[in-house]
Amino acid sequence: MNFSKLPQLVDMRGELKSKGMYSKRTKTITHRVSPFTYKKHLPGSDAASFADYHVNTLVWPGIGYTFIIEPKNVINTPNGKRAMIVYANDIDKLTYHVGNSNQFSLGICVAGDYRYDDIDEATLASIAELHTALVKNGIGKCDKAHNEMPGYSWKACCEYNYREIFDWKGSKTPAKPSPAPDVYTIQECKKRRGM
């Protein structure tokens, strides 16, 4: 699998809090769905905290996402800084993340509340690289935000242009203007005739 070769991917399957097991899917994954969560730098914005909430509060068998991108955990890779991607569940597990669409949807969580948070370069890169790898692996045919799925139109999620991010090819940070010169030459303006 191409996604397993991403240097920022950390395999935590079987290590996160759980109470039971998810069953296997009986349908092919057709959708990759991207919800967001709490503000990205808060203590609860990571896979371990999501797993704890999903198991203890929602009483799910385990964390509801297959992948969680954690902007607060940056890894130095040969390609530069990347947000850590937690691999939390096997692709074939029927995890809970988008109601009646779970059977054919893969849940990919980007930690952060992008009504308020900015997406940094390390996170942009991880989102784009994971997406590219999943497409190469033939996992899913289309991408949707949480609020684009049946029954979730009320949910303001996700609040970033995920389609634009998939096309990320490098820094979107504007280049810094060149510094002003140390020496200026002052020239006298010639008077125009008739003045």
N, C-alpha and C positions, 0 to 999 in steps of 0.2 A: 504494500500500500504506500502510495506517494506521501500521504500525510505523516506516516510513521517515521519518515526520514527528515522531517523538519527539525532542525537543531533546537528550537525553542519548545518542542513538545515534551511534556513530562507525563509519563504513563502512571496514572494513579488509580487505575481500575483495581477494585478489590481493596483499596486502602482508605477510601472515604467512608464515612458513617453510613450504615445501611441496617435495615430490619427486614430481611427477606431478599427476594430476587425479582427482577423484572422478567416477564416471559419473553419469548422470541417473537419477532414480527412475523406476521403471516402475509404481509404485502410488501412490495418493493418500495424503497424510499424514492419518492418523486420530488419532495420539497426539502430545501434546507431553510430552516426558520431561525431568525436572529432576534431574540428578545434582549432587553438590557435590564439592569438591576439597580442597586444602590449606588450612591456616589462612589467613584472608583477608588478613592484613597481611604475610605472608612474601613475600620477593622473587619466588618462583615462582608466585604466585597471580594470574596475568594471562594474557590471551590469547596473547601472544608466547611465554611460557614453556610454556604448554600445547601450542602448535603445535610448539615445539622438541622437547618430550618425545614427542608423538605421531609426529613424523616420524623422529627419530633413535633413539628407544628402541623404540617399537612398530612402526616401519617402515610407517606409514600414509601415504597420499598427502598429507595435510595435517591440520590441526586437526580433531578429530572432532565439534565442535559447530557449530551454525549461529549461536547467540547465546551470548555470555559476559557475564555481569554482574559488574563489577569493583568491589566495595565500597571498595577502597582508593583508587579514582579517582573523586572526587566532582566533579560539574559543577553550577554554578549555572545554573538554568533559570528561565524566567518563572514556573514553578510551585513553585519552591524548589529545595533541594539534591537531586540525584539521583545514584545510582551510575551510572557509565558503562556503557553497553551496547555491546559490540563486535559488529558484524555481520560474521561471519567467512566464511560460505559462502552461496552462493545457496540459496534455499529448495528448489529442485528437485534439489539434489545429494544423492547417496546417501552421506552421511558415516557414519563408523564411531563409534558411541557406545553401542549397546545390542544387540550380537550379531545374532541372527537377526531382530530386529525393526527393524533400520535402515531397511528399505525403506519402512515406513509411519510412522516416528517422527521427530520433529523434536527434536534435542538442544539443550537450553537449560541452560547451566552457570551456577550461581551460585557464584563463587569463595568458598571458606570451608569450614571444617569445623564444622558447626553442632551437633556434640556438645559443642563447647567455645566457639565464637564466638557472640556475640549478633548478631541481625540488626538493623542500625540503620535509622533512618527513611528515609534516602536509598536504601538497598537495598530496603526494603519497597515504597517508591514505584515503583522501577524494575521490580521483579518484577510488581507489580500492573498497571502501565501497559503493559508489554510484553504481558502476558497478555490484557488488554482489547483491545489492537490486533490481536493474532493472531486472537482470537475474531471481531472485526469483519471481518477479512479472510477468514474461513472457513478458516483454516489449522488443521486438526485438529478433532476432535470431543470428545476427552476428554483429561484430564491424568493423568499417572502419575508416581510416583517411580521411580527406577532399580530399586529392589528389588521393585516391583510388576510388572515386565516378566518374560516367560517366561525362565527360566534365571538370574535375578538375585536370587532370594529370599534368598540367603546374604549379599547386600551391604547393609550398614547405610547406605543412601543413598536418599533424603535424610532428614536428621534434623530437619526442621522441618515444620510443618503447612502445606504449600503451599496447600491449599484455603482455609485461613483467610486467608492472605496475599493471595490473589486478590481477596478482599472488602475489602482495605484502602481506606479512604476518607479517610485523614488520620492525624494523629498518634495513636499508641496510648500515648504517654507520659502518665502520669497528671498531671493539673493540679497545680501546686504549691499547697499550702495557703496561704490568705491570711496575711500576716505578723501577728504578735502586736501589739496596740496598744502605743504608747509610754507611755501613762498608764493606770494601774489605779486604780479607786476602791474603797477598802477600806470595807466596811460591817460594822457590828457586827451579829451575829446576835442576834435576840431570843430570850430564854430561853423554852422551852416550859413551860407550866404543869405543875406536878407534878414538876418536876425539882429 
